[in-house]
Amino acid sequence: MTATSFAKAQQIILKTPHLAVIVTDLNLDHGQTGIKLIEQTLKLNDATLAILMSSRLLEAFIFEDKFGFRCAMLEKPINSLEMSKTITSLYDAVSEAQIKSQMALSEQNRLRRAG
């Protein structure tokens, strides 16, 4: 799906809560930002990944505290290989985090049963 405005993107996000990946530019129409779209999308779905694009990347990755491994930033212009590698890296990071979480939960359950 493609949106040509911030408002259209918000409509898509609300109507499609199970987006796998959102890719947005940092600077959007009417002074809006892709940051706001990403935050809205990631709050709606814990499984969604996000890529923020810009010709001028921010100094610090602003989503690390909130969404960490679910987000990436890419400097434009972006080619398909770079996009593919980034999406793969995000999925790998999410998978690793899920495995660690499941292992910790299993250990907690084991300790409860033993205790």
C-alpha positions, 0 to 999 in steps of 0.5 A: 500500500502506498500513501501520498499524504500524511492523512492517507497514511494515517487512514491506512494504518488505522484500517490495516492494524497488521502491517508487517513493515512501515516505510516512511520519509522523515519529512512529510506534507504540512509539517508532519513527520514520519516519526509520528506515523511510525509511533502510531503504527508500532503502538497499534501492533507489537509485530510491526517493523519500521524504517525511517528514511531521510536524506539527512539522518538524525544524529541519534536514533530517536526510537531506541528507548521506545521501540529499539530493534523494531526500527531502522533508519536509512539514508536516501537514496535507497536501493532495493538491496539495502532495503531488503538487508535492512528488513531482514536485519529487523526480522532477525533482531525481532526473532532473537528477542522473541526467542530470548523472551520465551527462554526467560519465560520458560525458565521462570515457569521451571523455577515456579514448578520446582519451588 
